[in-house]
Amino acid sequence: MEKFLFAYEKLLKAVTLLVGVIAGALVLFCGFTIVWEVICRGVFDAPTEWVMEISTYCIVIAGFLGMGVAYAGKKHIHVDIFVSKMSPKAKTYADLVTCIIGAFYSYLFTVQSVKMVMLSIELNNCAPTTLGTPLWIPQSAMPIGFGVLFLQIIRSILEDIVKISRGDFTMDFEKEVNK
């Protein structure tokens, strides 16, 4: 199980890095498009029609893609008022329960967002804007983002199972994987 977990973590780390780089590039691109809009408006008195739509898509897509990245970096919002007072063993069990619940919901969101994207493709849904962007393009960030989040939560579940089976509740998998 541990060999599988280490291989899974290395692969997932690469996927998460790729998704994170794409999310970061989209935020950077959004910044450039907004600067371009300011220049076009202020200097040339010629506002663009596409910057608002493109920058909105970039931020929304980056947000969805960043969910798994945030979870992997332990940057997701969590309330630890009770957990901080628990023993490492109790923390592991609490984490396992919350991860199982999180996995259920992230899986559900992944499946439903895939259905939404497929329906948009089937119906050829486009944004009612000047660009007429096919909606499946920005919507595709939802199943990708929730899918990576789901895989990251599964990683946490597997780590907790290994900790419980070993009886070592202070084990740091990040150090183990990077050896």
ChimeraX attribute file (.defattr): number of C-alpha atoms within 10 A of each C-alpha:
attribute: neighborCount
match mode: 1-to-1
recipient: residues
	/A:1	9
	/A:2	11
	/A:3	9
	/A:4	10
	/A:5	17
	/A:6	18
	/A:7	12
	/A:8	17
	/A:9	21
	/A:10	14
	/A:11	12
	/A:12	17
	/A:13	15
	/A:14	11
	/A:15	15
	/A:16	25
	/A:17	15
	/A:18	14
	/A:19	22
	/A:20	19
	/A:21	16
	/A:22	16
	/A:23	24
	/A:24	18
	/A:25	14
	/A:26	21
	/A:27	19
	/A:28	14
	/A:29	16
	/A:30	21
	/A:31	15
	/A:32	14
	/A:33	18
	/A:34	15
	/A:35	13
	/A:36	15
	/A:37	19
	/A:38	16
	/A:39	14
	/A:40	14
	/A:41	13
	/A:42	11
	/A:43	10
	/A:44	9
	/A:45	10
	/A:46	12
	/A:47	15
	/A:48	13
	/A:49	12
	/A:50	13
	/A:51	17
	/A:52	14
	/A:53	15
	/A:54	19
	/A:55	20
	/A:56	13
	/A:57	19
	/A:58	21
	/A:59	19
	/A:60	19
	/A:61	23
	/A:62	25
	/A:63	19
	/A:64	23
	/A:65	29
	/A:66	25
	/A:67	26
	/A:68	28
	/A:69	25
	/A:70	17
	/A:71	18
	/A:72	21
	/A:73	9
	/A:74	10
	/A:75	11
	/A:76	12
	/A:77	8
	/A:78	8
	/A:79	8
	/A:80	9
	/A:81	8
	/A:82	8
	/A:83	15
	/A:84	10
	/A:85	10
	/A:86	13
	/A:87	10
	/A:88	15
	/A:89	16
	/A:90	13
	/A:91	17
	/A:92	23
	/A:93	17
	/A:94	14
	/A:95	16
	/A:96	21
	/A:97	14
	/A:98	14
	/A:99	21
	/A:100	15
	/A:101	13
	/A:102	16
	/A:103	22
	/A:104	14
	/A:105	14
	/A:106	21
	/A:107	20
	/A:108	15
	/A:109	18
	/A:110	21
	/A:111	15
	/A:112	14
	/A:113	20
	/A:114	20
	/A:115	13
	/A:116	18
	/A:117	21
	/A:118	15
	/A:119	13
	/A:120	17
	/A:121	15
	/A:122	10
	/A:123	9
	/A:124	11
	/A:125	15
	/A:126	15
	/A:127	12
	/A:128	10
	/A:129	10
	/A:130	9
	/A:131	12
	/A:132	11
	/A:133	16
	/A:134	15
	/A:135	17
	/A:136	21
	/A:137	14
	/A:138	18
	/A:139	20
	/A:140	18
	/A:141	23
	/A:142	26
	/A:143	24
	/A:144	21
	/A:145	25
	/A:146	25
	/A:147	24
	/A:148	27
	/A:149	27
	/A:150	26
	/A:151	21
	/A:152	25
	/A:153	25
	/A:154	18
	/A:155	19
	/A:156	23
	/A:157	21
	/A:158	20
	/A:159	23
	/A:160	24
	/A:161	17
	/A:162	18
	/A:163	19
	/A:164	15
	/A:165	10
	/A:166	10
	/A:167	11
	/A:168	14
	/A:169	19
	/A:170	10
	/A:171	15
	/A:172	11
	/A:173	16
	/A:174	10
	/A:175	8
	/A:176	9
	/A:177	14
	/A:178	8
	/A:179	6
